[in-house]
Amino acid sequence: MFKSREDESEELSELLHSKCMLGVPGGIENKHGKVNILMQSNLSRAKIDSFSLVSDSMFVMQVCYTLNTIILSIVTNIFLFFRTLIV
């Protein structure tokens, strides 16, 4: 799904150098680097022109939102569990 396509490499490189504040260990060659670049670009509200990168970026952010919701639910349940033990 997150293969780096040749037509995206120029825009990914531009996003990496202009919008990414943190280092990207994988670079644009592998999927981990691509996801990292898309997340940082989305958080910095970068304009993405390539349709395939926009689609991948929306998918990545949707997964991040879902993971954050799950983590918040787990932390809340743990807090409520320990709160009942104290009282």
C-alpha positions as CSV (number, residue, x, y, z in Angstrom):
1,M,0.0,0.0,0.0
2,F,2.7,2.5,0.9
3,K,5.2,1.7,-1.8
4,S,7.2,4.7,-2.9
5,R,6.2,5.3,-6.5
6,E,8.6,7.1,-8.9
7,D,6.1,9.9,-9.6
8,E,6.0,10.7,-5.9
9,S,9.7,10.8,-5.1
10,E,10.2,14.4,-6.1
11,E,7.3,15.7,-4.0
12,L,8.2,13.5,-1.1
13,S,11.8,14.8,-1.2
14,E,10.5,18.4,-1.3
15,L,8.2,17.7,1.7
16,L,11.0,16.1,3.6
17,H,13.3,19.1,3.2
18,S,10.7,21.8,3.6
19,K,8.1,20.6,6.1
20,C,9.7,17.8,8.2
21,M,11.1,19.2,11.4
22,L,12.2,15.8,12.8
23,G,14.6,13.4,11.0
24,V,13.3,10.7,8.8
25,P,15.5,7.6,9.2
26,G,14.0,5.7,6.4
27,G,14.1,8.5,3.9
28,I,11.7,8.4,0.9
29,E,12.8,5.0,-0.3
30,N,10.9,2.8,2.1
31,K,7.3,2.8,3.5
32,H,8.3,3.7,7.0
33,G,10.0,6.9,5.8
34,K,7.0,7.7,3.5
35,V,4.5,7.4,6.4
36,N,6.8,9.5,8.6
37,I,7.0,12.2,6.0
38,L,3.2,12.2,5.4
39,M,2.5,12.4,9.1
40,Q,4.9,15.4,9.6
41,S,3.6,17.1,6.5
42,N,0.0,16.7,7.5
43,L,0.8,18.1,11.0
44,S,2.6,21.1,9.5
45,R,-0.4,21.6,7.1
46,A,1.7,21.2,4.0
47,K,-0.1,21.4,0.6
48,I,0.3,18.1,-1.1
49,D,-0.3,18.1,-4.9
50,S,-0.1,14.4,-5.9
51,F,-3.4,12.6,-5.7
52,S,-1.8,9.4,-4.6
53,L,0.1,11.1,-1.8
54,V,-3.1,12.9,-0.6
55,S,-4.9,9.6,-0.5
56,D,-2.1,7.9,1.4
57,S,-1.9,10.9,3.8
58,M,-5.6,10.7,4.6
59,F,-5.3,7.0,5.3
60,V,-2.3,7.5,7.6
61,M,-4.1,10.2,9.5
62,Q,-7.3,8.1,9.8
63,V,-5.2,5.2,11.3
64,C,-3.5,7.7,13.7
65,Y,-6.8,9.0,14.9
66,T,-8.1,5.5,15.5
67,L,-5.0,4.5,17.4
68,N,-5.1,7.7,19.5
69,T,-8.8,6.9,20.3
70,I,-8.0,3.4,21.4
71,I,-5.0,4.5,23.5
72,L,-7.1,7.1,25.2
73,S,-9.8,4.5,25.9
74,I,-7.3,2.1,27.4
75,V,-5.7,4.8,29.6
76,T,-9.1,6.0,30.8
77,N,-10.2,2.5,31.7
78,I,-6.9,1.9,33.6
79,F,-7.4,5.2,35.5
80,L,-10.9,4.3,36.4
81,F,-9.8,0.8,37.5
82,F,-7.1,2.1,39.9
83,R,-9.5,4.8,41.1
84,T,-11.9,2.2,42.3
85,L,-9.1,0.4,44.2
86,I,-8.2,3.5,46.1
87,V,-11.7,4.4,47.2
